[in-house]
Each structure stands twice: as structure tokens, then as C-alpha cells.
Amino acid sequence: MPTEAEARSALPPRGFIRQYVEEATRITTSPTIFQLGAALGTLSVTCPLDYGMLYAGSYLRANLYVLTVGPSGDGQKSTAVKLAQGLLDRAAPGLKGDEPATREGLVDSLRHQPVQAIFYEELGTLIAQTKQ
């Protein structure tokens, strides 16, 4: 895992990402790297589907999948995720998706709502529920 100094050096000099991470690390004990992932994920889901840029001959979209990995219990992963969920609930409530319990449910959820944030407390839950 990156050190706090390494994570802070990855922050842009200004803007939403920096402000979010600075405020989140001020009000929680969750590591900067977890808050950075939460900020990037939150910003990504709010981008329109047609937002993107040309990169290496194709169109690069703002899709982002964030997996926060750390020690169980005291790692403060859930703290970072819940803070991002709360912000998304207030800023763009229609973008928070359900937690589908099956592979088919996940595909169906994405078919009906292509832009959404799906939060799982544990990756193992998603894998167990969608494995066949």
C-alpha cells in the first residue's frame, strides 16, 4: 500500500479531488489512498456517458472500478466508502445502484441503469453471489 506521503503527492494541486481528500482525511482516520479511490470513483460516476477523449487512436471513457484493499476490521476501508456513498446520495441520488445478488441481476441492473455506482462492503460477497 502506498504511504501517506505517496498518496498525497498523487493529488492534483486543486479541484474536487484534492478538496474531497483533504476534507475526508480531516474528518476521518481513513488513509489518504482510500479517500483518493473514493473521490475518483465518485467523480467518475457523475460523468456523462458521452464524456471522454481521444487516446491512442480510440475514445477513452470515464469508466472506473475502484477496489479498496487493506486489513480487515481496523483498515478504515468502510469509512472511506460510506463517506463517498453519503456524498453521492446527496449530490446525485439516482446514481447509487442496488447490490445485485446474482450475475444475472448485475447484468440486468447495468442494462436498466448503465451509469451507476454499486458499493459492496466485501468483494467476496459479490464474487460469492455472482459465481456459477
N, C-alpha and C positions, 0 to 999 in steps of 0.2 A: 504494500500500500504506500502511496506517496506520502511524504512528510507534510506537515502543515505548511512549511515554507515552500515546498514544491507546488502544493495545491494553490497557495496564494499567488505564486509567481505566474500561474496559468490564467489568472483572472484578467479580463480586459481592463484597461485603465479607467473606463467609466461605462455607464449604461446599466440596463436592467440586471444583467448577470452579476456585475460587481455589487450593485446595491442590494440585491437579494441575498447574496452570500454574506456580505458584511452584516446585514441585519440578522440573518438566520444564525450566524455564529455568535452574534452578540447576545441573542435571547435563548440560545440552547448550548449544550455541551457537545453537540454532534460535530464530528470532524468536518473541516472545510471541504474535503473531497466529496463527502456525501452530499453536502449542501450544493456544491457545484453541479453534481449529477442531477439533483432535484431541480435546480434552476434551469439547466439546459433542457431537461425533459418538459418542464412547464412551458418554457418559451417555444419549444418545438411544436407542441400540440396546438398552440394558438396560431400557428402559421397557416394561411390558406393552402388548399391542396395545389393550386397552381403556382405557388411561390417556389422559386428555385433559381438556379443559374447554370449557365453552360460550364461544364468542367470536363476536360479530357474527351471532348467530342460527343458528350451526351448531357442530358439535363439532370442535374443534381437536385434532389428534393430535400426538404427539411425533416424527413422521417428520422426518428431517433428512438432507440431502445436503450434504456438505462437499467443496468443490473448492479445493485449495490451489494458488495461482498465485504463481510467483516465478521468479527467474533460474535457468537450468539449471546444474547442477553444484554451485555453492557456496551455493545458496539455502537449504539445510538443510530442504527440504520432506520428504524421505525420512526424515530423523531424527525429525521430529515424528510422521509416520505410523507408523514402526516402533515407537516408544515406545508409542503407542496400541494397536497390534496386540499387543504384548507384554503389556500390562495386560489387554486383553480375553481373550487366550489363557489367562491365569492366573485371571482372575475369572469368566469365563463362556465356556469353550472352545467350547460348542455354538453360539455366536452368530457366529463367524467363518465366512463363506461362502467358496465357491470363487471363482475368477476365470473365469467362463464365457467361452468363446472365440467364441460366436455369439449373435446376438439371441435365437434360439430357446432356447439354453442359459440365457441370463439370465432369460427368462420362466419357463422350467421350474424353474430354481433358486429363484426367488421363489415359485412355486406350491407347491413342496415345503417350503420354509422361508421363510415370509413375514417373519420377523424375523431379520435377519442384517446383518452389516457386510461389505461387499465392498471390498477395498482394491486399487486399481490404482496402480502406480508412475507411470504416464503415462496421462493421459486419451486421448491419441492412440491408445494401444493398444486401449482399449475402443471408441473410435469406429471404428477400422480393422477390428476383429474383428466388430463388430455391424452394420456398414454393408452395405446391399444395394441 
